[in-house]
Amino acid sequence: MLPAHRGQGIARVLLAYFEEFARRSTLREVRLEARLSLPRNVALHQALGYHIRSLHPYPEGTDTWAQLAKLVTDARADNLA
């Protein structure tokens, strides 16, 4: 994200959209990836309920990326099934 647009909640809005899309599509989980060299991004995802599922080094050894995931299934819907 360009510096001029950071801190405006754009990432939160996009993630909320993806999560709602996943729910409506009956998907149970949203997954995303983030570079560990961008700790603010990882912290934002974790603050929004995502957890790190796995870590993966770049082949060049320059960085590591994390796969994060969040369950988005509505527990009420699960109980009705």
C-alpha positions as CSV (number, residue, x, y, z in Angstrom):
1,M,0.0,0.0,0.0
2,L,1.3,3.4,-0.8
3,P,2.4,5.4,2.3
4,A,-0.1,8.1,1.7
5,H,-2.9,5.6,2.0
6,R,-1.7,3.6,5.0
7,G,-3.6,3.8,8.3
8,Q,-7.0,4.5,6.7
9,G,-8.5,1.1,7.3
10,I,-8.4,0.0,3.7
11,A,-6.9,-3.4,4.6
12,R,-9.5,-4.0,7.3
13,V,-12.3,-3.2,4.8
14,L,-10.8,-5.5,2.1
15,L,-10.4,-8.4,4.6
16,A,-13.9,-7.9,5.9
17,Y,-15.2,-8.1,2.3
18,F,-13.2,-11.3,1.7
19,E,-14.4,-12.9,4.9
20,E,-18.0,-12.1,4.1
21,F,-17.6,-13.4,0.6
22,A,-16.1,-16.7,2.0
23,R,-19.1,-17.0,4.4
24,R,-21.6,-16.5,1.7
25,S,-19.8,-19.0,-0.5
26,T,-19.9,-21.5,2.4
27,L,-16.1,-21.5,2.7
28,R,-14.9,-22.2,6.2
29,E,-11.6,-20.4,6.1
30,V,-9.8,-17.4,4.6
31,R,-6.0,-17.8,4.0
32,L,-3.5,-15.1,3.2
33,E,0.2,-14.7,3.0
34,A,2.5,-12.0,4.5
35,R,6.2,-11.4,4.5
36,L,7.7,-11.5,8.0
37,S,9.9,-8.5,7.0
38,L,6.6,-6.5,7.2
39,P,5.8,-7.1,10.9
40,R,3.0,-4.4,10.9
41,N,1.1,-6.4,8.2
42,V,1.5,-9.7,10.2
43,A,0.4,-7.9,13.4
44,L,-2.7,-6.4,11.7
45,H,-3.7,-9.8,10.4
46,Q,-3.3,-11.4,13.8
47,A,-5.2,-8.5,15.5
48,L,-8.1,-9.4,13.0
49,G,-8.1,-13.0,14.2
50,Y,-5.7,-14.7,11.7
51,H,-3.2,-17.2,13.0
52,I,0.0,-18.3,11.4
53,R,-0.4,-21.8,9.9
54,S,3.1,-22.2,8.4
55,L,6.3,-20.4,7.6
56,H,8.2,-20.6,4.3
57,P,11.6,-19.2,3.5
58,Y,12.1,-17.5,0.1
59,P,14.5,-19.7,-2.0
60,E,17.0,-16.9,-2.2
61,G,17.1,-16.7,1.6
62,T,16.2,-13.0,1.6
63,D,12.9,-13.3,3.6
64,T,10.3,-15.6,5.1
65,W,6.6,-15.5,4.4
66,A,3.8,-16.8,6.6
67,Q,0.6,-18.4,5.6
68,L,-2.1,-17.0,7.9
69,A,-5.7,-18.3,8.2
70,K,-9.0,-17.4,9.9
71,L,-12.1,-19.5,10.3
72,V,-15.1,-17.6,9.0
73,T,-17.9,-20.1,9.3
74,D,-20.8,-18.9,11.3
75,A,-21.1,-21.2,14.4
76,R,-24.9,-20.8,14.3
77,A,-25.0,-22.2,10.7
78,D,-22.7,-25.1,11.7
79,N,-25.2,-26.0,14.5
80,L,-28.1,-26.0,12.1
81,A,-26.4,-28.4,9.7
